[in-house]
Amino acid sequence: MFPEHRDLITQLKTTDRHFMRLFDQHNALDQKIKNMEASASPAKHEEIETLKKEKLSLKDQIYTVLKKTAAA
């Protein structure tokens, strides 16, 4: 995720608690989605889509923090 900001991500994960929480939540959701998709039943499709939307929202928040920090 955001390879052009790899160094900044590493820095923020150790210095910014909010960023670290967002990053960890995103990764946890990503793993949960992968696990659900591997054994998905049709009934779980809506739940997976909801989780994907939540993950995208977290990614947007992460990108916002990266842009603000890189511009500073």
C-alpha positions in Angstrom: 0.0 0.0 0.0 1.4 3.4 -1.1 5.0 2.2 -2.0 6.0 5.7 -2.8 5.4 6.6 0.9 7.2 3.5 2.3 9.7 5.5 4.4 7.0 7.9 5.7 4.8 5.0 6.6 7.6 3.4 8.6 8.2 6.7 10.4 4.6 7.3 11.2 4.0 3.8 12.5 6.5 4.6 15.2 5.7 8.2 15.9 2.0 8.7 15.3 -0.4 6.6 17.4 -3.4 7.6 15.3 -1.7 6.5 12.1 -0.5 3.3 13.7 -4.1 2.5 14.8 -5.4 3.2 11.3 -2.7 1.1 9.7 -3.2 -1.8 12.1 -7.0 -1.7 11.6 -6.6 -1.7 7.8 -4.2 -4.7 7.9 -6.5 -6.6 10.3 -9.5 -6.0 8.0 -7.5 -7.1 5.0 -6.6 -10.4 6.6 -10.2 -10.9 7.8 -11.5 -10.3 4.2 -9.0 -12.7 2.7 -9.9 -15.4 5.2 -13.6 -14.9 4.6 -13.2 -14.9 0.8 -11.2 -18.2 1.0 -14.2 -19.9 2.7 -17.0 -17.6 1.6 -20.5 -18.8 1.4 -23.0 -16.7 -0.6 -24.6 -15.5 2.6 -21.3 -13.8 3.6 -21.0 -11.8 0.4 -22.7 -8.7 1.8 -20.7 -8.9 5.0 -17.5 -9.1 2.9 -18.6 -6.1 0.8 -19.3 -4.1 4.0 -15.8 -4.9 5.3 -14.2 -3.9 2.0 -15.9 -0.5 2.2 -14.6 -0.1 5.8 -11.1 -1.0 4.6 -11.3 1.5 1.8 -12.4 4.2 4.2 -9.3 3.4 6.4 -7.1 3.5 3.3 -8.5 7.0 2.5 -7.8 8.1 6.0 -4.2 6.7 5.9 -3.6 8.5 2.6 -4.9 11.8 4.0 -2.4 11.6 6.9 0.4 10.7 4.5 -0.4 13.7 2.2 -0.6 16.1 5.2 2.7 14.8 6.6 4.5 14.8 3.3 3.4 18.4 2.6 4.6 19.7 6.0 
